[in-house]
Amino acid sequence: MALYAIGDIQGCYGAFAKLLKRINFNPKNDRLWLVGDLVNRGPQSLKVLRHVMSLGDSAQCVLGNHDLHLLAVAAGIRPLNGNDTFSDVLRAKDSEELLEWLRHRPLVIHDPSMNRLLVHAGVPPSWTVNRTLRQAGKIESLLQSDDWTAALKAMYGNLPTTWSKSLSSAAQRRYTINALTRMRFCDKRGNLDMEYSGPPGTQPKQLVPWFQVPNRKAKATHIFFGHWSALGFFEGRNFTALDSGCIWGRRLTAIKLKKSSHPRTRVNCEA
């Protein structure tokens, strides 16, 4: 059995299908870790969702910010904006089934046996793996409940930037969702910066990529993440960035997760 991690698909079904063929993916024997943002910006969000859902237990996916945005629009919490391309999902005959499946996806997947973790954007520098799993679990439980829209109503906004147990429940939910699905840079004390999205090296001098914050508490666990197309595919000590900018006409990347190496397969994407 082979396990592959794949970067942000964002409705680019053609590239996704081509990549699965390139790696000879067999759902009877192989498994996928998908880093989230299955939908939006690309032309075939509906086809991507249907295909991933059809793979059953062969594909595990974490939620990304675009996936959560789709749920928020479906719930009437946010309107469609000019860049959204998931109207096909909202109009589909199986829309309710697809959205139900989507909101039951986790925010974090942890494999303690291999000491690795999958998340869409990253892990707050002040959080251990256990803290990450606890806080993500609270959001997941709410999203999977009858009161699932409560998690989405609280998620819009860039504050708070600092984690504290004294935050209100709504503020804790917003921080958790922002950190796990939107984070790129922090200051050197680990406070989130939700504004700057360029590549490392171009940011204001007070900011560093979240994975370079000194004394990051989860640094002993290998973290696989996407979200940051300006960073591109990038491997560092105990982290791998997987968003190689398919939606921007660059590439979609899969890596084979082995004990000591991560062989990479890429396909070109149409702009």
Phi and psi in degrees as a GROMACS rama.xvg file:
@    title "Ramachandran Plot"
@    xaxis  label "Phi"
@    yaxis  label "Psi"
@TYPE xy
-112.207  143.16  ALA-2
-115.666  126.007  LEU-3
-118.079  140.903  TYR-4
-107.26  134.841  ALA-5
-126.221  140.535  ILE-6
-75.7669  -173.841  GLY-7
-57.4723  124.257  ASP-8
-92.3207  -44.3731  ILE-9
50.1754  49.4025  GLN-10
78.138  7.40517  GLY-11
-91.1703  74.0624  CYS-12
-63.7533  -39.7195  TYR-13
-58.1324  -45.1688  GLY-14
-66.8245  -38.3735  ALA-15
-62.4464  -48.1905  PHE-16
-62.1587  -40.0051  ALA-17
-64.8589  -39.2888  LYS-18
-68.0347  -42.1892  LEU-19
-61.0558  -38.1407  LEU-20
-67.4027  -40.0496  LYS-21
-62.9611  -36.3323  ARG-22
-91.0461  4.05321  ILE-23
55.7636  45.1047  ASN-24
-66.515  128.98  PHE-25
-122.557  108.146  ASN-26
-63.5871  -15.766  PRO-27
-74.3041  -27.1872  LYS-28
-121.513  -27.6828  ASN-29
-104.758  165.997  ASP-30
-134.716  151.382  ARG-31
-117.627  141.642  LEU-32
-110.871  115.701  TRP-33
-106.076  132.56  LEU-34
-85.8691  9.9011  VAL-35
94.5228  177.542  GLY-36
55.7452  57.9428  ASP-37
-66.8258  -28.2473  LEU-38
-121.193  165.777  VAL-39
86.4304  145.534  ASN-40
77.6574  -39.2562  ARG-41
-84.9673  172.727  GLY-42
-86.7172  -12.2025  PRO-43
-134.866  54.7107  GLN-44
-60.0548  -41.0356  SER-45
-61.3433  -44.4753  LEU-46
-66.4502  -38.3094  LYS-47
-62.8829  -49.2591  VAL-48
-58.8409  -46.8183  LEU-49
-61.622  -40.7429  ARG-50
-68.1662  -46.4011  HIS-51
-63.3871  -42.5416  VAL-52
-62.2094  -35.8512  MET-53
-67.7798  -19.0741  SER-54
-77.8325  -10.8535  LEU-55
57.5752  -133.726  GLY-56
-71.2874  -6.91392  ASP-57
-73.2808  -17.5065  SER-58
-127.657  122.836  ALA-59
-110.614  135.878  GLN-60
-135.294  136.8  CYS-61
-93.892  158.074  VAL-62
-79.9771  137.473  LEU-63
-108.754  175.244  GLY-64
-63.8254  -33.8762  ASN-65
-72.6164  -33.6071  HIS-66
-64.5152  -43.0364  ASP-67
-65.7903  -36.0568  LEU-68
-64.3469  -40.9147  HIS-69
-57.8821  -45.0376  LEU-70
-62.9332  -39.5136  LEU-71
-66.1795  -40.3864  ALA-72
-66.1365  -42.8861  VAL-73
-61.8176  -32.0238  ALA-74
-83.2823  -4.94086  ALA-75
81.5644  12.2909  GLY-76
-79.7169  -34.8299  ILE-77
-130.7  150.653  ARG-78
-84.6499  160.147  PRO-79
-61.3265  139.565  LEU-80
-109.716  175.007  ASN-81
-63.7602  -21.204  GLY-82
-94.7757  -6.72  ASN-83
-74.764  136.826  ASP-84
-128.504  29.5247  THR-85
-110.299  24.3482  PHE-86
-59.4445  -29.8213  SER-87
-62.3116  -33.9232  ASP-88
-67.6066  -44.135  VAL-89
-66.9041  -29.7212  LEU-90
-89.8656  -12.6796  ARG-91
-65.7686  149.073  ALA-92
-63.4357  -30.3539  LYS-93
-99.4182  21.7583  ASP-94
-55.5044  -45.8337  SER-95
-61.2071  -40.9636  GLU-96
-65.5788  -42.7288  GLU-97
-64.5345  -44.2654  LEU-98
-67.5975  -36.7926  LEU-99
-61.9735  -44.433  GLU-100
-62.0974  -43.5706  TRP-101
-63.9935  -43.2511  LEU-102
-73.4245  -7.08661  ARG-103
-96.6224  9.48913  HIS-104
-81.5423  150.279  ARG-105
-80.9305  168.625  PRO-106
-91.1288  -23.9257  LEU-107
-141.82  139.933  VAL-108
-120.645  129.053  ILE-109
-122.429  129.634  HIS-110
-114.637  90.8328  ASP-111
-66.0588  -27.3374  PRO-112
-65.5039  -30.5568  SER-113
-109.358  3.34405  MET-114
55.7206  51.6888  ASN-115
-139.678  155.379  ARG-116
-142.114  138.533  LEU-117
-112.549  130.728  LEU-118
-151.509  156.234  VAL-119
-69.6431  -51.707  HIS-120
-110.696  -39.3743  ALA-121
160.182  -177.939  GLY-122
-118.39  128.026  VAL-123
-52.9611  135.847  PRO-124
-57.0364  -27.2854  PRO-125
-85.3717  -3.25307  SER-126
-101.258  136.594  TRP-127
-77.1932  171.573  THR-128
-61.8767  -41.9121  VAL-129
-62.5258  -41.5145  ASN-130
-63.5526  -41.527  ARG-131
-59.6534  -45.5168  THR-132
-65.8881  -39.271  LEU-133
-64.484  -48.1328  ARG-134
-69.9578  -39.1033  GLN-135
-63.1367  -39.1638  ALA-136
-61.0965  -33.8655  GLY-137
-65.3755  -41.7321  LYS-138
-67.5109  -44.0548  ILE-139
-60.3318  -43.7655  GLU-140
-62.2457  -39.6507  SER-141
-68.9756  -43.105  LEU-142
-62.559  -29.46  LEU-143
-92.1319  3.17524  GLN-144
-97.5782  175.767  SER-145
-66.9322  -21.2579  ASP-146
-99.1512  36.2839  ASP-147
-64.5663  -24.5509  TRP-148
-70.462  -17.4259  THR-149
-61.1911  -37.9748  ALA-150
-65.6589  -35.8292  ALA-151
-78.1689  -33.9867  LEU-152
-62.527  -29.2267  LYS-153
-90.0951  -5.4042  ALA-154
-88.9152  -12.9968  MET-155
-86.8092  131.435  TYR-156
127.466  155.461  GLY-157
-99.0029  -0.0791697  ASN-158
-114.233  148.435  LEU-159
-82.232  159.252  PRO-160
-98.9172  -10.3279  THR-161
-123.294  136.015  THR-162
-79.8192  138.276  TRP-163
-153.855  140.124  SER-164
-65.523  -19.2189  LYS-165
-82.6787  -5.11544  SER-166
-63.2245  151.523  LEU-167
-63.1208  163.273  SER-168
-59.2571  -42.1129  SER-169
-64.3919  -41.2645  ALA-170
-67.3973  -37.6971  ALA-171
-63.1299  -41.2055  GLN-172
-64.0717  -43.2357  ARG-173
-63.7004  -45.1505  ARG-174
-59.7599  -45.9346  TYR-175
-61.0844  -47.9542  THR-176
-65.2819  -42.9842  ILE-177
-60.4252  -46.5071  ASN-178
-65.6541  -46.2236  ALA-179
-79.1572  -22.9352  LEU-180
-121.616  -8.98421  THR-181
-130.963  -14.9023  ARG-182
-64.7128  141.305  MET-183
-132.384  -58.6251  ARG-184
-111.145  154.565  PHE-185
-134.953  164.936  CYS-186
-80.3072  177.198  ASP-187
-71.9241  -8.73497  LYS-188
-93.9668  -2.12314  ARG-189
94.1172  7.35451  GLY-190
-75.4324  137.323  ASN-191
-68.3775  142.38  LEU-192
-117.621  115.691  ASP-193
-101.138  12.5892  MET-194
-103.057  -48.6357  GLU-195
-85.3228  133.623  TYR-196
-130.301  9.14491  SER-197
-74.8462  -177.017  GLY-198
-75.4347  154.681  PRO-199
-56.3648  140.414  PRO-200
102.358  -15.518  GLY-201
-109.445  -3.52875  THR-202
-78.7147  161.026  GLN-203
-54.0957  148.497  PRO-204
-64.4414  -19.4883  LYS-205
-81.8878  -5.64888  GLN-206
-107.474  150.83  LEU-207
-137.437  154.058  VAL-208
-56.0858  144.803  PRO-209
-55.2457  -32.6678  TRP-210
-78.8005  -3.79647  PHE-211
-109.52  6.87317  GLN-212
-64.6063  130.665  VAL-213
-58.814  141.996  PRO-214
61.114  32.8286  ASN-215
-58.6621  130.056  ARG-216
-77.7104  -22.1214  LYS-217
-101.046  19.1651  ALA-218
-69.0857  -14.3338  LYS-219
-82.1695  -9.27742  ALA-220
-104.451  134.866  THR-221
-75.2977  121.889  HIS-222
-108.744  126.618  ILE-223
-106.079  128.625  PHE-224
-147.448  167.87  PHE-225
-127.725  -131.371  GLY-226
75.2665  -32.6429  HIS-227
-107.551  79.815  TRP-228
-65.8954  -28.7085  SER-229
-69.5127  -24.6801  ALA-230
-77.2601  -40.109  LEU-231
75.8774  -172.107  GLY-232
-66.9875  129.456  PHE-233
-156.023  129.174  PHE-234
-114.798  130.181  GLU-235
-129.344  -168.612  GLY-236
-71.0877  109.692  ARG-237
65.1397  28.9687  ASN-238
-153.876  149.852  PHE-239
-138.601  122.415  THR-240
-93.963  130.553  ALA-241
-113.703  -8.48058  LEU-242
-82.0166  99.6712  ASP-243
-99.7829  24.2505  SER-244
75.3236  37.2923  GLY-245
-56.9625  -44.0081  CYS-246
-64.1068  -19.741  ILE-247
-99.0701  17.0622  TRP-248
83.0628  18.1076  GLY-249
-99.1178  -105.912  ARG-250
-139.227  156.62  ARG-251
-110.452  131.945  LEU-252
-119.176  138.143  THR-253
-122.585  141.831  ALA-254
-123.633  143.871  ILE-255
-90.4929  120.962  LYS-256
-84.1431  107.871  LEU-257
-114.744  174.459  LYS-258
-65.955  -38.6292  LYS-259
-122.882  -2.03658  SER-260
-154.009  163.477  SER-261
-133.194  78.2023  HIS-262
-56.7039  139.392  PRO-263
-110.889  139.664  ARG-264
-126.918  134.501  THR-265
-132.993  150.265  ARG-266
-128.277  149.133  VAL-267
-75.0554  148.185  ASN-268
-120.162  146.799  CYS-269
-81.7482  142.305  GLU-270
